[in-house]
């Protein structure tokens, strides 16, 4: 049975591309990116989706009276595609309770830091400015908090002499492109089980 994926984006979509490439190469099987939804009209991620024949939809948050109304429209769109997994790939909004409840333990995010440290925006710069010797990235399930959900995979990236926030971010991104598809593969193969705060591989 094929798992239909929706990817929520706000920007360039390099992590979306890593998922598409993994599916097209056959390293992830029985899965399809059915729709890409962006809250930013000119997000390049939408163009990436179109190039691969994937439905690309812009939903403008400013056209709704509040966040709840916006997310109800997102839920309506997701319902049209029989979605079994939602990926947040550079999606710059906190997902609301209604979406989380509808897709509990079926929403996965990629974050460019070793959670629970350096949550939120500009995590790479946060880590760099703090002076850490090791940074990295985290794939986790999404819950009601900001970057607080159960952790699926983490990858370490050393901070090198002469690094800048940008060079560190670039090396972290390379690891993101490895572990995000890996997490998707584990999910669609039914090998992830959430027990409290712990994700167990079955």
CORSULUR-V906217 format. One record per residue. N is the residue number from 0. RES is the residue in three letters. D_LAST is the distance of its C-alpha to the last C-alpha in Angstrom with 1 decimal. Layout:
# CORSULUR-V906217
n=N res=RES d_last=D_LAST
n=N res=RES d_last=D_LAST
This chain:
# CORSULUR-V906217
n=0 res=UNK d_last=19.1
n=1 res=UNK d_last=19.9
n=2 res=UNK d_last=18.5
n=3 res=UNK d_last=21.6
n=4 res=UNK d_last=21.5
n=5 res=UNK d_last=24.2
n=6 res=UNK d_last=24.9
n=7 res=UNK d_last=27.2
n=8 res=UNK d_last=29.5
n=9 res=UNK d_last=32.7
n=10 res=UNK d_last=33.7
n=11 res=UNK d_last=33.6
n=12 res=UNK d_last=30.1
n=13 res=UNK d_last=29.1
n=14 res=UNK d_last=25.4
n=15 res=UNK d_last=25.9
n=16 res=UNK d_last=27.4
n=17 res=UNK d_last=24.5
n=18 res=UNK d_last=22.3
n=19 res=UNK d_last=25.0
n=20 res=UNK d_last=25.6
n=21 res=UNK d_last=21.9
n=22 res=UNK d_last=22.1
n=23 res=UNK d_last=25.6
n=24 res=UNK d_last=24.8
n=25 res=UNK d_last=22.0
n=26 res=UNK d_last=19.3
n=27 res=UNK d_last=17.6
n=28 res=UNK d_last=18.1
n=29 res=UNK d_last=18.5
n=30 res=UNK d_last=19.3
n=31 res=UNK d_last=22.7
n=32 res=UNK d_last=24.3
n=33 res=UNK d_last=26.6
n=34 res=UNK d_last=28.4
n=35 res=UNK d_last=29.2
n=36 res=UNK d_last=30.8
n=37 res=UNK d_last=33.0
n=38 res=UNK d_last=35.0
n=39 res=UNK d_last=37.3
n=40 res=UNK d_last=39.6
n=41 res=UNK d_last=40.1
n=42 res=UNK d_last=36.6
n=43 res=UNK d_last=36.2
n=44 res=UNK d_last=32.6
n=45 res=UNK d_last=34.3
n=46 res=UNK d_last=36.3
n=47 res=UNK d_last=33.3
n=48 res=UNK d_last=31.8
n=49 res=UNK d_last=35.2
n=50 res=UNK d_last=35.4
n=51 res=UNK d_last=32.3
n=52 res=UNK d_last=33.5
n=53 res=UNK d_last=31.2
n=54 res=UNK d_last=32.7
n=55 res=UNK d_last=33.7
n=56 res=UNK d_last=34.8
n=57 res=UNK d_last=36.6
n=58 res=UNK d_last=36.7
n=59 res=UNK d_last=39.3
n=60 res=UNK d_last=38.5
n=61 res=UNK d_last=42.3
n=62 res=UNK d_last=43.2
n=63 res=UNK d_last=41.6
n=64 res=UNK d_last=43.2
n=65 res=UNK d_last=40.2
n=66 res=UNK d_last=36.5
n=67 res=UNK d_last=35.6
n=68 res=UNK d_last=37.6
n=69 res=UNK d_last=36.1
n=70 res=UNK d_last=32.5
n=71 res=UNK d_last=33.5
n=72 res=UNK d_last=34.7
n=73 res=UNK d_last=31.5
n=74 res=UNK d_last=29.6
n=75 res=UNK d_last=32.2
n=76 res=UNK d_last=31.6
n=77 res=UNK d_last=27.8
n=78 res=UNK d_last=28.5
n=79 res=UNK d_last=30.6
n=80 res=UNK d_last=27.7
n=81 res=UNK d_last=25.0
n=82 res=UNK d_last=22.6
n=83 res=UNK d_last=18.9
n=84 res=UNK d_last=18.2
n=85 res=UNK d_last=20.8
n=86 res=UNK d_last=21.1
n=87 res=UNK d_last=23.6
n=88 res=UNK d_last=25.2
n=89 res=UNK d_last=28.2
n=90 res=UNK d_last=28.8
n=91 res=UNK d_last=31.3
n=92 res=UNK d_last=31.1
n=93 res=UNK d_last=29.2
n=94 res=UNK d_last=27.4
n=95 res=UNK d_last=29.0
n=96 res=UNK d_last=27.8
n=97 res=UNK d_last=28.4
n=98 res=UNK d_last=26.2
n=99 res=UNK d_last=23.3
n=100 res=UNK d_last=23.7
n=101 res=UNK d_last=23.8
n=102 res=UNK d_last=20.6
n=103 res=UNK d_last=18.6
n=104 res=UNK d_last=15.3
n=105 res=UNK d_last=16.4
n=106 res=UNK d_last=18.6
n=107 res=UNK d_last=17.7
n=108 res=UNK d_last=20.4
n=109 res=UNK d_last=21.3
n=110 res=UNK d_last=23.6
n=111 res=UNK d_last=25.8
n=112 res=UNK d_last=25.5
n=113 res=UNK d_last=23.3
n=114 res=UNK d_last=22.7
n=115 res=UNK d_last=23.8
n=116 res=UNK d_last=26.9
n=117 res=UNK d_last=29.1
n=118 res=UNK d_last=28.0
n=119 res=UNK d_last=30.0
n=120 res=UNK d_last=32.3
n=121 res=UNK d_last=33.4
n=122 res=UNK d_last=30.6
n=123 res=UNK d_last=31.6
n=124 res=UNK d_last=35.2
n=125 res=UNK d_last=34.2
n=126 res=UNK d_last=32.4
n=127 res=UNK d_last=35.3
n=128 res=UNK d_last=37.9
n=129 res=UNK d_last=36.3
n=130 res=UNK d_last=36.6
n=131 res=UNK d_last=33.1
n=132 res=UNK d_last=32.6
n=133 res=UNK d_last=29.0
n=134 res=UNK d_last=27.6
n=135 res=UNK d_last=24.8
n=136 res=UNK d_last=22.6
n=137 res=UNK d_last=19.6
n=138 res=UNK d_last=17.3
n=139 res=UNK d_last=16.5
n=140 res=UNK d_last=16.2
n=141 res=UNK d_last=19.8
n=142 res=UNK d_last=21.3
n=143 res=UNK d_last=25.0
n=144 res=UNK d_last=25.8
n=145 res=UNK d_last=26.7
n=146 res=UNK d_last=23.7
n=147 res=UNK d_last=22.2
n=148 res=UNK d_last=18.9
n=149 res=UNK d_last=15.5
n=150 res=UNK d_last=14.9
n=151 res=UNK d_last=12.3
n=152 res=UNK d_last=14.2
n=153 res=UNK d_last=17.6
n=154 res=UNK d_last=20.1
n=155 res=UNK d_last=23.4
n=156 res=UNK d_last=26.8
n=157 res=UNK d_last=29.8
n=158 res=UNK d_last=33.0
n=159 res=UNK d_last=35.7
n=160 res=UNK d_last=39.4
n=161 res=UNK d_last=41.2
n=162 res=UNK d_last=38.3
n=163 res=UNK d_last=39.0
n=164 res=UNK d_last=36.8
n=165 res=UNK d_last=36.9
n=166 res=UNK d_last=36.1
n=167 res=UNK d_last=33.2
n=168 res=UNK d_last=31.9
n=169 res=UNK d_last=32.2
n=170 res=UNK d_last=30.1
n=171 res=UNK d_last=27.4
n=172 res=UNK d_last=27.5
n=173 res=UNK d_last=26.8
n=174 res=UNK d_last=23.5
n=175 res=UNK d_last=22.7
n=176 res=UNK d_last=23.2
n=177 res=UNK d_last=20.6
n=178 res=UNK d_last=17.7
n=179 res=UNK d_last=18.2
n=180 res=UNK d_last=17.7
n=181 res=UNK d_last=14.6
n=182 res=UNK d_last=13.1
n=183 res=UNK d_last=14.4
n=184 res=UNK d_last=12.9
n=185 res=UNK d_last=9.3
n=186 res=UNK d_last=10.4
n=187 res=UNK d_last=12.3
n=188 res=UNK d_last=9.8
n=189 res=UNK d_last=7.8
n=190 res=UNK d_last=4.7
n=191 res=UNK d_last=6.1
n=192 res=UNK d_last=6.9
n=193 res=UNK d_last=10.2
n=194 res=UNK d_last=11.5
n=195 res=UNK d_last=15.1
n=196 res=UNK d_last=15.6
n=197 res=UNK d_last=12.3
n=198 res=UNK d_last=9.4
n=199 res=UNK d_last=6.2
n=200 res=UNK d_last=3.8
n=201 res=UNK d_last=0.0
